[in-house]
Amino acid sequence: MGVPEQLAARMSMAEQHEYLRAKFSRRTMIRSGAVTVGAVAGGAFVPGAAQAATRTSAPTQTYKQPEKVDGALVAPFGRHLAWGNDPRTEITVSWQVPVAVKKPFIRIGAHPWDLSHKIDAEIRTLYTPAGVGVSADHTQYYVHAKLTHLRPGKTYYYGVGHAGFDPAEAHLLGTLGTFTTAPAHKEPFTFTAFGDEGVGYHGLANNSLLLGQNPAFHLHAGDICYADPAGAGKTADTGFDSRVWDQFLAQTESVAKSVPWMPAYGNHDMEAWYSPNGYGGEDARWNLPDNGPDPENLPGVYSFVYGNTAVISLDANDISFEIPANLGISGGTQTTWLEGQLKKFRASKDVDFVVIFFHHCAYCTSTAHASEGGVRQEWVPLFEKYTVDLVINGHNHQYERTDVIKAGKVTKKLPIGGTSYPETDGVVYVTAGAAGRSLYAFTAPQSYEGHENEVDSVASFINTKDGKVNETVTWSRVRYLDYSFLRVDVTPASRGRLATLTVRGIAETGEEVDRFTVARRVG
């Protein structure tokens, strides 16, 4: 496979050569297998299951040779978790160190006083030279340890360290974290979601509330930290500052060190200085499931199953008419893969619900970005064909929820407190983009729980390949213009009852601004 046509058009022959060299070099390494360093199985380790999360550098990245320092003077920060391909048995623990360290590792065990199992980790170095954005030379060090063969439904304790800094020492026990693997069978659970967080007070406030929901995992629907405030996905973007990532990972650590933090990639996450597709920086910072159609070009496209719910992360930059830096990057393979995933999950007796999240909105009435025509053209027909239960987006900095939609029309009004049956009704879309960045606006009045203000129609627009096209819509049900996030409570079917998703919009104040239920007959 060569360079995707859409990327090749923006690259010199030298850049194309380097892109292919790096890509196929990594594929060779993956086929040869990573070094085995041990495994975790309910507190006992068995050979051949945990490994450093190996990965090559970004395609066009030049790394600055780091200098070694005394590890005793360096403390890890920015811990964040991510599921592997199977949340019952796989997880990656990632963190950051401010300078280069020797021999990074993770300690893990079934009890905080028993962390004798020590596993090597891998460090990825990301160098940003002077002249890229607003910062001087800046080198960041991200560390990853992938754990496999874990036991389902079990809580593990872990500590991260390096030569000179051992979390098992008594004075460092306060640095320990925990995680809990997915259950082996269907059980009730909660997850949370939002998009467009950035760094600041409101993001921090939402994170504090997230932790109180006790979620099994958290979905971040793109535009993660805004190190690139311009968001056009080009090297001409102004204001880029890679150091914002240091602030972001420190801000989210209180949640992400114990709750798997699963991102999709938005337009502000295309940091074009590191690789032709803009994801070289993300590749250094995250270690996500690699079961998507092309982990090299689309590292933010993947799926996982937790309990009775399948979750699919998509990269809407691939189909965005509004912000076309990566338009067509997959050559259609992402959409083909999506349909394959939907077929598989709908045929599985173990999967009741399918939840999809990505950045650009299918249906939104914001005055800023509104709706993305590429999503409606490429993916919405598949959502309807396979009766997707819930679609979560960001991009527009507000909370908005639709009625039930099929073929672009309202098939059922879904008032606050109402219930949707996707098998017969259609799909519900939620924009949850008010995690922390400055808020946008609506053309219609707000309407949310306790403050309903129903209108017959809302003036909006859709981004198409020919530009913005005005439209008047009737599907905008809930509109809330303040900081918020999404909480979803999943209840499997029992004793003849329906399986349900109870979806709630929660304001930064803790106030509930929306609630609805998605119900599905199973068995």
Order of alpha helices (4+ residues) and beta strands (2+ residues): alpha-alpha-beta-beta-beta-beta-beta-beta-beta-beta-beta-beta-alpha-beta-alpha-beta-alpha-beta-beta-alpha-beta-beta-alpha-alpha-beta-beta-beta-beta-beta-beta-beta-beta-beta-beta-beta-beta
